[in-house]
Amino acid sequence: MSTLSCALPDPTILIIDDHDLVATSLAMCLRSAGLRAQRHAVRSREDALVATATLPPGVALLDLDLGREPDGTLIDGTTLIERFCTAGWRVLVLSGTSDEARIGKALAAGALAGIPKSAALPVLVTAVRRAMQGVEVMHPERRRLFIAAHLRRQDQARAMDRRLGRLTERERAVLSRLAQGRRAQSIAEEFSVSLATVRTQIRAVLGKLEVDSQLAAVSLLHDYQRTLRQGSS
């Protein structure tokens, strides 16, 4: 059993979630198990960083989907992990996501383990206590597999980015219209060009994306956009 560092003296267990009811209920359950737990309902990314900066470092139970900033921007918990770890927190991801690559991203950033929200309370309590003791929480091979999934997604995103980067501004606009379900004639009318011109642009899009159909080109675009939403960068 490898040691990560010396055990923490009665550390705070900070539950970082955007749902007050979930966080409060979980804090009560952990207290009933003898852990000094408190919750922090996230309102913004900066708000979460301030919360961890104003407490002695302990164990953070971090959700990855933390709602939205006041301006509507999604708050991705994976972007907080490195800062938390630098401040001395031991981070356990407690999330409803089944996306292995996203969990892998959290682990690569410094989280000790990913624990599903569906896990039984004894499983969570054991993980928290192991984090408090400074011992491994997640089997190294399982951890490696999650991180490998994250690295594969990064590679896929870079490859798609290179392909899309070959397109001209007009070709990108044509691809965007195709993804909206628009037909070539409709696109030609919007841009006040001939149908033949749009068909030439579509052929150029297919060639640069290295696909053989409009459906494949649209699928590649959707895959790329989904990868960006999942925080693969």
Secondary structure, 3 states (H helix, E strand, C coil): CCECCCCCCCCCEEEEECCHHHHHHHHHHHHHCCCCEEEEECCCHHHHHHHHHCCCCCEEEECCEEEECCCCCEEEHHHCHHHHHHCCCEEEEEECCCCHHHHHHHHHHCCCEEEECCCCHHHHHHHHHHHHHCECCCCHHHHHHHHHHHHHHHHHHHHHHHHHHCCCHHHHHHHHHHHCCCCHHHHHHHHCCCHHHHHHHHHHHHHHHCCCCHHHHHHHHHHHHHHHHCCCC
